[in-house]
Amino acid sequence: LCDIYSWPSCGALATAEHRLEDLAQDVADAGRLGAEVGERADHVDGGDAEAHLALAEVLRTLDWDWEGAEREYRRALASNPNCEAAYKYYAVFLAARGRAEAPVIADRACEIDPLCLMANTVAAWTRYLSGDVDRAIERCRHALHLFPDFAPAQRLLGAAYFKAGDHARARATLEASVKADPTDPIRLAWLAHL
């Protein structure tokens, strides 16, 4: 599947294959292909952060192997302490598990790439889940300052306003999001949730 002389690119390919599961009819096949490529890259170059990250995501999303996923996230970070994506996805994993260190991990992703919209939104998400709604709102506003129509930040900002008790702002934020793309079912669902 990968050229032996470009094994570092296999980690990226593994990540891409895993991401294809969002579009694939057979999610398991796409995820397994990502895991297979990631394992091959890891076998040849155990220091490929992208390969470890791809394996972590497969273990988390398909196998629900929390211990294995955390091990691979940590290996990705050990392989490349400046891998913004590894910090970002590890923060999502930690937040979903209710772990207190999730915001600190998300902040590291933002330090590495302060202009990354998803890193900033993940940092907001970790705050939202930990109950720090004011900081979640602040992070969402920062992401939207960078790109005003960024749907994940718009949706989370609306949810954060709602959780903070500011229902009028929540509705206005989500209505503006739907106005930006009235055909997006996720935007519509978040608005309908109010």
VOGU-3710 file (C-alpha; in Angstrom, 3 decimals, decimal comma):
1> lcdiyswpsc> 0,000/0,000/0,000  2,849/2,425/0,793  6,233/2,902/-0,782  8,857/1,579/1,652  10,943/4,734/1,066  8,200/7,063/2,245  6,956/5,399/5,425  6,279/8,694/7,211  3,605/9,399/4,621  1,959/6,100/5,574
11> galataehrl> 0,892/7,597/8,879  -0,867/10,362/7,003  -2,403/7,791/4,659  -3,599/5,764/7,637  -5,220/8,858/9,084  -6,857/9,650/5,750  -8,144/6,095/5,411  -9,596/6,255/8,901  -11,265/9,587/8,076  -12,854/7,952/5,038
21> edlaqdvada> -15,017/5,986/7,411  -17,159/9,100/7,711  -18,015/8,728/4,040  -17,803/4,975/3,569  -20,789/2,710/3,417  -18,818/0,064/5,232  -17,308/1,958/8,133  -15,473/-1,034/9,523  -13,627/-1,673/6,239  -12,419/1,932/5,969
31> grlgaevger> -11,325/1,976/9,595  -9,619/-1,388/9,343  -7,726/-0,231/6,257  -6,536/2,807/8,221  -5,458/0,555/11,085  -3,667/-1,835/8,724  -1,676/0,937/7,067  -0,924/2,483/10,460  0,285/-0,840/11,859  2,517/-1,404/8,831
41> adhvdggdae> 4,029/2,051/9,188  4,496/1,504/12,918  6,218/-1,827/12,273  8,797/-0,180/10,017  9,054/3,160/11,848  7,805/3,019/15,436  8,338/6,762/15,718  5,679/7,826/13,209  3,272/10,004/15,209  0,689/9,956/12,406
51> ahlalaevlr> 0,619/6,137/12,438  0,089/6,076/16,205  -2,607/8,713/15,896  -4,428/6,728/13,209  -4,285/3,601/15,359  -5,537/5,540/18,379  -8,519/6,839/16,421  -9,400/3,370/15,129  -9,106/1,907/18,623  -11,277/4,711/20,021
61> tldwdwegae> -13,982/4,938/17,381  -14,284/1,378/16,096  -12,979/-0,928/18,805  -13,896/1,144/21,856  -10,572/0,042/23,279  -9,953/2,969/25,623  -6,687/1,662/27,076  -5,285/0,862/23,632  -6,372/4,232/22,275  -4,766/6,120/25,140
71> reyrralasn> -1,556/4,141/24,711  -1,426/5,093/21,011  -2,204/8,761/21,682  0,661/8,832/24,179  2,966/7,089/21,703  2,031/9,662/19,047  2,894/12,496/21,432  6,137/10,809/22,455  7,056/10,369/18,782  6,355/13,997/17,968
81> pnceaaykyy> 5,735/16,385/20,883  4,755/19,074/18,344  1,988/17,103/16,624  -1,007/19,418/16,942  -3,411/16,737/15,690  -2,297/14,257/18,363  -2,962/16,784/21,123  -6,289/17,753/19,586  -7,649/14,204/19,261  -6,207/13,134/22,605
91> avflaargra> -8,007/16,100/24,215  -11,312/14,978/22,642  -10,698/11,468/23,967  -9,900/12,750/27,467  -12,887/15,121/27,538  -15,263/12,349/26,492  -13,868/10,252/29,339  -14,431/13,107/31,805  -10,738/13,578/32,483  -9,679/16,877/34,067
101> eapviadrac> -6,494/17,229/31,993  -8,395/17,540/28,683  -8,310/21,384/28,567  -4,558/21,451/29,227  -3,959/18,995/26,368  -6,246/21,022/24,076  -4,399/24,209/24,985  -1,141/22,592/23,877  -2,665/21,974/20,421  -3,562/25,688/20,280
111> eidplclman> -0,032/26,669/21,297  1,373/24,606/18,453  -1,081/25,977/15,881  -2,929/29,022/17,214  -4,727/29,564/13,901  -6,181/26,053/13,695  -9,949/26,403/13,870  -10,508/22,843/15,075  -7,825/23,078/17,766  -9,523/26,194/19,132
121> tvaawtryls> -12,939/24,569/18,915  -11,661/21,434/20,651  -10,245/23,658/23,402  -13,714/25,203/23,717  -15,354/21,758/23,712  -13,138/20,498/26,537  -14,103/23,557/28,599  -17,782/23,085/27,782  -17,714/19,470/28,926  -15,827/20,359/32,114
131> gdvdraierc> -18,420/23,020/32,982  -16,224/26,053/32,268  -18,806/27,678/30,004  -17,274/31,170/30,084  -13,934/29,872/28,758  -15,787/27,745/26,177  -17,544/30,878/24,920  -14,238/32,751/24,826  -12,561/30,005/22,778  -15,496/29,775/20,353
141> rhalhlfpdf> -15,429/33,540/19,834  -11,710/33,336/19,094  -12,265/30,627/16,455  -15,107/32,642/14,930  -12,915/35,737/14,880  -10,548/33,732/12,656  -13,356/32,410/10,429  -16,883/33,701/11,143  -18,748/30,879/9,380  -16,928/27,957/11,028
151> apaqrllgaa> -19,884/25,689/11,788  -18,434/23,610/14,667  -17,548/26,763/16,611  -20,932/28,343/15,815  -22,806/25,281/17,052  -20,749/24,997/20,218  -21,061/28,722/20,920  -24,841/28,415/20,680  -24,808/25,418/23,031  -22,517/27,247/25,472
161> yfkagdhara> -24,805/30,280/25,520  -27,736/27,964/26,175  -25,894/26,194/29,006  -25,019/29,605/30,465  -28,738/30,477/30,488  -28,542/33,057/27,693  -31,227/31,460/25,539  -31,736/34,507/23,310  -28,046/34,562/22,325  -28,076/30,803/21,861
171> ratleasvka> -30,996/31,029/19,437  -29,498/34,005/17,568  -26,141/32,243/17,208  -27,675/29,020/15,921  -30,076/30,874/13,605  -27,094/32,737/12,111  -25,363/29,391/11,646  -28,370/27,957/9,811  -28,625/31,107/7,711  -25,013/30,549/6,587
181> dptdpirlaw> -25,973/27,075/5,312  -29,698/26,253/5,516  -29,168/22,798/3,973  -26,803/21,533/6,695  -28,796/19,008/8,740  -26,430/19,250/11,707  -26,930/23,006/11,990  -30,684/22,519/11,715  -30,646/19,811/14,383  -28,758/21,975/16,853
191> lahl> -31,243/24,802/16,329  -34,179/22,422/16,667  -32,699/21,169/19,942  -33,368/24,531/21,588
//
